[in-house]
Amino acid sequence: MPDNWAAIAGKEDEPEASLDTPLMRDNSARYVLENLANMPIRIVQGLNDSNFPNQYQNLTVMWWRRESTTPGDKWWLVEAPPPYSPATAEFANGGDVHALLTSWSAVGPYYSEYNTSPYGGHGFMEPYGVTADFFQAHARNRQPDRVAYKSYDDPVCSSYWMTLRRYPGAGEEAALARAEVDRSAGMVGAHVRNVEELTLDLFWAGLSLQPGKTLSVRLDTNTDPSAIPVVDRLGRTDLVLVHAWASVPGMKVRLDGALLTPGVGYTLEGSRLRVPGITLAQARTLTLELPSQVQTNLLTNPGFEAVNPDGSVPGWSKVVLSGGSARMEDHAKMSHGGTRSLRVKDPAPAGAPYTCSWRSDQATGIQGGANYALTGFYRTRLFRKAAVRVTVYWYDASGTQVGASSLDLEAPSGYSTHDWVPFHLQARAPSGAARAAVGLETVGGPGTAGGGSVWFDDVALFRLP
Ligand SMILES: [Ca+2]
């Protein structure tokens, strides 16, 4: 503890603290300022604050001390002895954080404001309305152009459309990744150090699969700027790209111009295209040449961006089977693409196994015996005691159901909370099928009320060649 406190207070790391260093760094703003990308920061500082002095004034370091007394031991919070106290906060104070973020704003999505008061002490010093106005003016953009994330010990972490898996052999070095998208050029630049696997959700990043276009990802190890230098101990990464790849059959994948063989140079797992072991001694470029024809999405309003004046969603309706209820809404505060998604909240039974769902209108032109793919994205928050499922319902020309194909995305669990992940269901239409509808569903057992929320977005149903 003394070693860690000394480090947090601004001293050099002690060798004895090495085992705890990654954890301490992961929890200290001093080391992970990169993670404030796309996060507006407002720093207010009373200059008369003796608890947390500004800038380079001395601070008093306190720690717990055990004293034997009769009849038992007692712990007291006391001032630490020299050299731990007094100490000087040399880095993670408001003025320096602001200066660093401001210097990064030229090359990254960083923004902060720094306000001091010569009269304020250890307490909030400005009218709440001023703070509210600041955040009102910086509403979150759910599809940012540039993302960044750094971690010293989380195995997997993510920022918006980028997910990184940290290289365990990095030891005390951080995993750091940055990415930026140029939508008009169809290009992502990605920069990694100590990242074993980098996943980019290209759909979420705003890149669409347009016929005849080329998408590209440029990879290198230039992760600047950094609060603390990061040494790359890996020299390579696995790249995973997320999109509705099944809708672009015949796509050509090249690495630095060399054509990659499907199943060898890269693999397709549903909505995930994986290129393993890309060495990064120099910059690499992966290109995806899309075919001149892409498979048509058979669903209307598949991103749920259109809403009727009465609040209903064109092309979609609320369906509750076998009793039960749920709060189902189109949701303007959450989205994978665009600004809206569909949500199922707190599904509850009425005695029998139940399904609370959004159901698409019946798409026509389905051919029995042909193969189809259903793709899309879902996220959860504190979702529990019900399953998440997607289903394609098959109908004949008269509208009679002739089959159903389901994929369970999640079994009922304690609490499920995660950001957008893709789903991919492949199914053969039964003979006689002429229409199909898609169900975005929560499924619960008898007498068991579910809780929490599931959101769905960017759903596509298309025929496979
Ligand atoms: Ca949407």
Boltz pocket constraint, residues with backbone or C-beta under 6 A from the ligand:
constraints:
  - pocket:
      binder: B
      contacts: [[A, 303], [A, 304], [A, 305], [A, 334], [A, 335], [A, 336], [A, 337], [A, 338], [A, 339], [A, 340], [A, 341], [A, 457], [A, 458]]
      max_distance: 6.0
